[in-house]
Amino acid sequence: MSIVKFNRRRFPWHDAGMTNWLDTDDFFADDFFTRDRNLPAMNVKENDGNFDIELAVPGYSKEDIEVSMENDMLHVCAQNKEEEADEDDKGYTRKEFSYRSFDHLLKLPSTVNQDMAVKATYKHGILKLTLLKNAQAKEPSKKVIEIS
C-alpha cells in the first residue's frame, strides 16, 4: 500500500471562497506566516535608495490595476472583468478559469519618501513598484553601544 497525497480537485463542488474543512495544510501555521490565499504573491527587496516590490498578478491588464499611496499605506487593488457565461458554448469539457478581484494594503516604513513619484511597470503578469527612500534613510547612522 502506498501513501497518496490528498487531491482536493476531486471534489468539483468545492468553491475556493468556502472554507475547506478538509484542508489541514495551515493547521500548524502561526499568525505571522498566514496570508490570504486570494492575495497575489509578493516579493519585497530593500536597496540602498529604494524598495522594489513585485506582485504576481497574471490575467489582468494594466487598466484593471489601481495603485495608490495614502497615510503610510500602499494600496494595490484590481478588478478583473468577468467573462459572461454563454450557455451555448460547445466543446468545453471543463472550465476552470476564474476571474477574481483583490485588494491589498501594505503598511509602509517611515523611510519611504511619499512625496516622490512611485515608478510602476506591468509586464508579463508582474507588477513592479519602486518606492524611493528619504535622503536621511539612505545614510544609516552608526551608533556605538557601550558595554558595561
Secondary structure, 3 states (H helix, E strand, C coil): CCCCCCCHHHCCCCCCCCCCCCCCCCCCCCCCCCCCCCCCCEEEEECCCEEEEEEECCCCCCCCEEEEEECCEEEEEECCCCCCCCCCCCCCCCCCCCCCCEEEEEECCCCECCCCCCEEEEECCEEEEEEEECHHHHCCCCCCCCCC
